[in-house]
């Protein structure tokens, strides 16, 4: 029996089910984002110490050596922070930050003074010189001086060279009795224990999200407790401080470690209860979101703040926490998409067919909620006008493509027979773009987000359209067949990289399977049809 030339009668129920599930999934995702999540309260709204960097306005970055923050800005920040924090930690003596101790003293705050050590020996000596002057001018306000931050992690100095910098500053300020330390990820203290000889106490960073094997939120506190106890045991009799700990509110999930406002609130509350129970010195990262860090660490790097860039708290230390208070905007986008898709075909014959209108409305609602999701991700990820322009252009193309596919699908489900299949060149273009991004995720994906809202609507649209009429379009080109095989393989690698624990990676694979599957279905159907035709010709 030959392959059916009209498979829509058999697969139409499946196509309807896919459209309904897509629309409901979009609605449910936004709904759950707006649900209050009950969390245990923190023991107190006050926090012992917090990392402070003032670079939160557009274009502000310490990567610009000419950057400067006015004392007035620092004063306003510390006045606000003094209501929640007893101490601030700085990282450099440049950019005007040497004014922090004197200003902090006005508000009864203490300071962990940072002296930045990098590759440049001239810049390092300048930092040391400024640090010595600041320490001697403000000894009473300093809890400690941190000479170098994650220098060994970045590989910018050897342990011996770093020790010389620490000793240089330490010898110059010994008469002030201000303790001196160095801060790095806890593994590097275990790797280079000799540094303990040149510091007054040990400062370790414990960031469960950034561990080589990321720790899920539910296990994060136990991980911190275990690492802290292990470090104390490795350095008996020495004081150990946690110099950085925290959780990001936005960005890519790493295995089971999901970046979200709820998880940041959960971690901070759990950590503050633990720190209070063991009387442990600590500093949390960080006061304000730092958008400039996205250049080095992807989206997630910019969102470790307890406050956002506008100095608004992202969550409370008591009561329930909501991930997205504006969740109704997602539903509104879905409704707008449904109306847009239906009206887009008003002059066509299928617009008068009820089933076609329903199919277009479902497609439009699903596409609208997906685009709203993508725009939300872009609001955190896009760093400049170029990224916004490219991202918005791709979103517009995805919406136009999906709208055309929805009209075609609606006509098929209403019993019409469109003369032509959806545009093959457009499908190939989407496959090419998806393949390029898939390669980036595989070979340079540590900091890259999954743009699910961008690719899912056209991918699902092409898959459903092909299901409904596999005859249209003929044999896919060799290039299309190659990409159709490559897409699922690349996506499978991203799933394996997160050891199957990242739901976004599975959804990414779904989008790749849908778009690649649209070509594979047509390929298999065409081969079968040609084989049957050849057999019939020989008979």
C-alpha positions in Angstrom: 0.0 0.0 0.0 1.5 3.4 -1.0 2.1 6.1 1.6 -1.0 8.2 2.0 -1.1 11.4 0.0 -3.5 12.8 2.6 -2.2 12.0 6.1 -3.9 14.9 7.7 -7.0 12.8 8.5 -4.9 10.5 10.6 -2.7 13.0 12.3 -5.1 15.9 12.7 -6.0 14.9 16.3 -2.3 14.8 17.2 -1.9 18.2 15.6 -4.8 19.6 17.6 -3.4 18.1 20.7 0.0 19.7 20.1 -1.5 23.1 19.6 -3.6 22.8 22.8 -0.6 21.5 24.8 1.6 24.4 23.5 -1.0 27.0 24.5 -1.7 25.5 27.9 2.1 25.1 28.6 2.6 28.8 27.9 -0.3 29.8 30.2 0.8 27.4 33.0 4.4 28.5 32.9 3.5 32.2 33.4 0.9 31.2 36.1 3.4 29.3 38.2 5.9 32.1 37.9 3.4 34.3 39.7 2.6 31.9 42.6 3.9 32.9 46.0 6.5 30.4 47.3 6.6 29.9 51.1 10.1 29.9 52.5 11.4 29.8 56.1 12.1 33.3 57.4 15.6 34.6 58.0 16.4 35.1 61.7 17.0 38.8 61.1 16.8 41.3 58.3 20.3 42.5 59.2 23.3 41.0 57.5 26.9 41.0 58.9 28.7 42.1 55.7 28.1 42.5 52.0 30.2 42.9 48.9 29.9 46.5 47.6 30.6 47.6 44.0 28.8 50.7 42.7 29.0 49.9 39.0 25.3 49.4 38.2 24.4 52.1 35.8 24.5 51.6 32.0 28.1 51.7 30.8 29.7 51.6 34.3 32.4 49.0 34.6 35.7 48.6 36.4 37.1 47.1 33.2 37.3 50.8 32.1 40.4 52.0 34.0 39.1 55.6 33.7 35.9 54.8 35.6 35.3 56.9 38.6 32.5 56.9 41.2 31.9 60.1 43.1 32.0 60.3 46.9 28.4 61.5 46.7 27.3 58.3 45.0 29.2 56.2 47.5 27.7 58.2 50.4 24.1 57.6 49.1 24.8 53.9 48.6 26.3 53.4 52.1 23.6 55.4 53.8 21.0 53.0 52.3 23.1 49.9 53.0 23.7 50.9 56.6 20.0 50.1 57.3 20.5 46.4 56.4 24.3 45.7 56.8 26.9 46.1 59.4 29.9 46.0 57.0 30.8 46.3 53.3 33.6 44.6 51.4 35.4 46.4 48.6 37.7 44.9 46.0 39.9 47.8 44.8 41.4 51.1 45.8 40.8 52.6 42.4 37.7 54.2 40.8 37.2 56.4 43.9 36.6 53.4 46.2 39.4 54.5 48.5 36.8 56.9 49.9 34.6 54.0 51.2 36.2 53.7 54.8 35.8 57.4 55.7 32.2 57.4 54.4 31.3 54.1 56.0 32.4 55.5 59.4 29.8 58.2 59.2 27.1 55.5 59.2 28.6 53.3 61.9 29.7 50.6 59.3 32.9 48.6 59.2 34.8 47.8 56.0 36.7 44.8 54.6 39.1 46.7 52.5 40.0 45.2 49.1 43.4 45.7 47.3 43.2 44.4 43.8 46.0 42.3 42.5 46.1 41.4 38.8 48.7 40.7 36.1 50.1 44.3 35.7 52.9 44.9 38.3 52.7 48.7 37.9 48.9 48.6 38.7 49.5 46.2 41.6 52.1 48.5 43.2 49.7 51.4 42.7 47.0 49.5 44.5 49.4 48.5 47.3 50.5 52.1 47.8 46.9 53.4 47.9 45.9 50.6 50.2 48.6 51.4 52.7 47.6 55.1 52.7 43.9 54.2 53.2 44.6 51.7 56.0 46.8 54.2 57.9 44.1 56.9 57.6 41.2 54.7 58.7 42.5 51.9 60.9 39.5 52.0 63.3 36.9 51.3 60.7 38.6 48.3 59.1 37.7 44.7 60.0 40.4 43.5 57.7 42.4 44.0 54.5 42.0 41.6 51.6 45.1 41.6 49.4 44.0 40.0 46.1 40.8 38.4 45.1 40.8 35.0 43.3 44.2 35.8 41.8 45.2 32.1 41.8 41.9 31.1 40.3 42.5 33.5 37.4 46.1 32.4 37.1 47.4 35.9 37.2 50.1 35.4 39.8 52.1 32.5 41.3 51.6 31.7 44.9 55.1 33.0 45.6 54.5 36.4 43.8 51.2 36.8 45.6 52.8 36.1 49.0 55.3 38.9 48.3 52.5 41.4 47.6 50.7 40.3 50.8 53.9 40.6 52.9 54.7 44.0 51.3 51.4 45.5 52.5 51.4 43.6 55.8 54.8 44.9 56.8 53.8 48.5 56.0 50.7 48.5 58.2 51.7 46.2 61.0 51.6 49.0 63.5 47.9 49.6 62.7 47.0 46.1 64.0 44.5 45.7 61.1 44.5 42.0 60.1 45.5 41.1 56.6 44.2 38.2 54.5 43.8 36.9 50.9 40.5 35.6 49.4 40.0 32.8 46.9 37.8 29.8 46.2 38.1 27.3 48.9 39.8 24.6 46.7 42.7 27.0 46.0 43.4 27.3 49.8 43.7 23.6 50.0 45.9 23.5 46.8 48.2 26.2 48.2 48.2 25.9 52.0 51.5 27.7 52.3 49.7 31.0 51.8 48.2 30.6 55.3 51.7 31.5 56.7 51.5 35.1 55.3 47.9 36.0 56.4 46.3 36.7 59.7 43.2 34.6 58.9 41.9 32.6 55.9 39.2 33.9 53.6 37.4 31.4 51.4 34.7 31.7 48.8 31.9 29.1 48.7 29.5 29.5 45.8 27.5 26.3 45.4 26.2 27.5 42.0 29.7 27.9 40.5 31.2 24.6 41.9 32.7 22.3 39.3 29.8 20.0 40.2 27.0 22.5 40.8 25.0 22.0 43.9 21.2 22.1 43.9 19.5 24.7 46.1 18.2 22.1 48.5 21.7 20.8 49.1 23.5 24.1 49.0 23.5 24.9 52.8 24.9 21.4 53.7 27.6 21.9 51.1 28.6 25.2 52.7 28.7 23.7 56.1 30.7 20.7 54.9 33.3 22.9 53.0 33.6 25.3 56.0 34.2 22.4 58.4 36.7 20.7 56.1 38.7 23.9 55.6 38.8 24.5 59.4 40.1 21.0 59.8 42.8 21.6 57.2 44.0 24.7 59.1 43.6 23.9 62.8 43.8 26.8 65.1 43.3 29.3 62.3 40.4 31.7 61.9 38.4 31.1 58.7 36.0 33.5 57.2 33.6 33.0 54.3 34.5 36.0 52.1 31.9 35.3 49.4 28.7 33.3 49.3 25.4 33.8 47.6 23.1 32.7 44.8 22.1 34.3 41.4 18.6 35.3 40.6 18.8 35.1 36.8 20.8 33.3 34.1 21.5 29.8 32.9 20.8 26.8 35.1 23.8 24.6 35.7 22.8 21.0 36.2 20.3 21.2 39.1 21.4 24.6 40.2 18.7 27.0 38.9 19.2 30.7 39.0 16.0 32.4 40.2 14.7 35.0 42.7 13.1 32.2 44.8 16.3 30.2 45.0 18.3 33.3 45.9 15.9 34.1 48.7 15.9 30.5 49.8 19.7 30.3 49.9 20.2 33.7 51.7 17.6 32.9 54.3 19.1 29.4 54.9 22.6 30.7 55.0 21.9 33.5 57.5 20.2 31.0 59.9 23.2 28.7 59.6 25.8 31.5 60.0 24.0 32.7 63.1 23.9 29.3 64.7 27.7 28.7 64.4 28.8 32.3 65.1 30.8 32.3 61.8 32.3 35.5 60.2 31.0 35.9 56.7 30.4 38.2 53.8 27.6 37.7 51.2 27.8 38.6 47.5 26.5 41.1 46.8 24.8 44.4 47.5 23.7 45.4 44.0 23.3 43.6 40.7 26.3 44.2 38.5 25.3 44.3 34.8 28.9 44.7 33.6 29.8 41.2 34.8 27.6 39.8 32.0 30.5 40.5 29.6 32.7 38.0 31.5 30.2 35.5 33.0 27.1 35.7 30.8 23.7 36.7 32.1 24.1 35.0 35.4 27.1 37.1 36.3 25.1 40.3 36.5 22.4 39.1 39.0 23.9 38.1 42.4 22.7 41.3 44.1 20.3 41.4 47.1 19.2 44.7 45.5 18.7 45.3 41.8 20.4 48.1 39.8 17.8 50.6 41.0 18.6 49.7 44.6 15.3 48.0 45.1 15.3 44.7 47.2 14.6 41.7 45.0 13.0 39.8 47.8 12.1 40.0 51.5 13.8 38.1 54.3 10.4 37.2 55.6 7.2 35.8 54.1 6.5 34.2 50.7 8.5 35.1 47.6 7.1 35.5 44.1 9.4 34.8 41.1 7.6 37.2 38.7 5.1 39.6 40.1 4.3 40.8 36.5 3.2 37.3 35.4 -0.1 38.5 33.9 1.9 40.2 31.2 2.6 36.7 29.9 -1.1 35.9 29.6 -1.7 39.3 28.0 1.0 38.6 25.4 -0.7 35.3 24.7 -4.1 36.9 24.2 -2.5 39.6 22.0 -0.8 36.8 19.9 -4.1 35.0 19.5 -5.9 38.1 18.3 -3.0 39.0 16.0 -2.8 35.6 14.4 -6.6 35.4 13.8 -6.8 38.9 12.3 -3.7 38.3 10.1 -5.8 36.0 8.0 -9.1 37.9 7.9 -8.9 38.4 4.1 -8.2 34.8 3.4 -10.8 32.0 2.8 -9.7 30.1 5.9 -10.5 33.0 8.1 -14.2 32.2 7.6 -13.7 28.6 8.8 -14.2 28.1 12.5 -11.6 25.4 12.9 -9.0 27.5 11.1 -9.6 30.4 13.4 -9.3 28.2 16.5 -6.1 26.7 15.2 -4.7 30.2 14.6 -5.8 31.4 18.0 -4.1 28.5 19.8 -1.0 29.0 17.7 -1.0 32.8 18.4 -1.5 32.3 22.2 1.4 29.8 22.4 3.6 32.1 20.3 2.7 35.2 22.3 3.5 33.5 25.7 6.8 32.2 24.2 7.8 35.6 22.9 7.0 37.2 26.2 9.3 34.6 27.9 12.0 35.4 25.4 11.6 39.2 25.9 11.9 38.6 29.7 15.1 36.7 29.2 16.4 39.4 26.8 15.7 42.1 29.4 18.3 40.4 31.7 20.7 39.2 29.0 21.0 42.0 26.4 23.9 44.3 27.2 23.7 47.0 24.5 21.8 48.4 21.6 23.4 45.9 19.1 22.3 42.9 21.1 18.8 44.3 21.6 18.5 45.0 17.8 19.6 41.6 16.8 17.5 39.8 19.4 14.3 41.9 18.5 14.9 41.3 14.8 15.1 37.5 15.4 12.0 37.6 17.5 10.1 39.5 14.8 11.2 36.9 12.2 10.1 34.1 14.5 6.7 35.7 15.0 6.2 36.3 11.2 7.4 32.7 10.4 5.1 31.2 13.0 2.1 33.3 11.9 2.5 32.0 8.3 2.8 28.4 9.5 -0.3 28.9 11.7 -2.3 30.1 8.7 -1.2 27.0 6.8 -1.9 24.7 9.6 -5.3 26.3 10.2 -6.2 25.8 6.6 -5.2 22.1 6.7 -7.1 21.4 9.9 -10.2 23.1 8.4 -10.1 20.8 5.4 -8.5 23.2 2.9 -5.6 22.2 0.7 -3.0 24.9 0.4 -1.3 25.0 -3.0 2.2 25.2 -1.6 4.1 23.9 1.4 5.6 26.3 3.9 8.7 28.1 2.5 11.7 25.7 2.5 14.3 28.4 2.4 12.9 29.9 5.6 12.9 26.5 7.3 16.5 26.0 6.2 17.5 29.4 7.5 16.0 28.5 10.9 17.8 25.2 10.9 21.1 27.0 10.1 20.6 29.5 12.9 19.7 26.8 15.3 22.7 24.7 14.3 25.1 27.7 14.8 23.7 28.4 18.3 23.8 24.7 19.1 27.5 24.6 18.2 28.1 27.6 20.6 26.3 25.8 23.4 28.3 22.7 22.9 31.8 24.3 22.6 31.3 27.5 24.6 28.1 27.1 26.5 29.1 27.7 30.1 27.6 31.2 30.2 25.1 31.0 27.3 21.3 31.0 27.9 18.9 28.7 26.0 16.7 31.0 23.8 13.7 28.7 24.0 11.1 31.3 23.4 12.8 32.3 20.1 13.1 28.8 18.5 10.2 26.8 19.9 7.3 28.5 18.0 8.8 28.1 14.4 10.2 24.7 15.3 6.8 23.4 16.5 5.1 25.1 13.6 7.2 23.4 11.0 6.8 20.0 12.7 3.0 20.2 12.8 2.8 21.5 9.2 4.9 18.6 8.0 2.9 16.1 9.9 -0.3 17.3 8.3 1.0 17.1 4.7 4.3 15.3 4.2 3.7 15.3 0.4 4.3 19.0 0.0 7.8 20.2 -0.7 9.4 17.2 -2.2 12.8 15.6 -1.1 14.7 17.8 1.3 18.1 19.0 0.1 21.3 17.3 1.2 22.1 20.3 3.4 18.7 20.1 5.1 19.1 16.4 5.7 22.6 17.0 7.2 21.3 19.7 9.6 18.3 17.6 10.5 20.7 14.8 11.7 23.1 17.3 13.4 20.5 19.2 15.4 19.4 16.4 17.7 23.0 15.3 18.2 24.2 18.7 19.2 21.2 19.1 21.5 21.9 15.7 23.1 25.4 16.9 24.0 24.0 19.9 25.9 21.7 17.5 27.9 24.7 15.3 28.7 26.8 18.3 29.7 24.2 19.0 32.4 24.0 15.3 33.2 20.2 15.4 32.4 19.4 17.6 35.3 18.6 20.8 33.4 15.0 21.0 32.2 16.0 23.8 29.8 18.4 21.5 28.1 15.7 18.9 27.5 13.4 21.6 26.1 16.2 22.7 23.9 16.5 19.2 22.6 12.7 19.2 22.0 13.0 22.3 19.8 15.9 20.7 17.9 14.0 17.4 17.4 10.9 19.3 16.2 12.7 21.3 13.6 15.0 18.5 12.5 12.0 16.1 12.7 10.1 18.2 10.2 12.8 17.5 7.6 13.3 13.8 8.6 9.5 13.1 8.3 9.5 14.6 4.8 12.7 12.7 3.8 11.3 9.3 5.0 7.9 9.9 3.4 9.4 10.9 0.1 11.8 7.9 0.0 8.9 5.6 0.7 6.7 7.3 -1.9 9.4 7.0 -4.5 10.1 3.4 -3.7 6.4 2.6 -4.1 6.3 4.5 -7.4 9.3 2.6 -8.7 7.8 -0.7 -7.6 4.5 0.1 -9.3 6.3 1.1 -12.5 8.1 -2.2 -12.7 4.8 -4.0 -12.3 
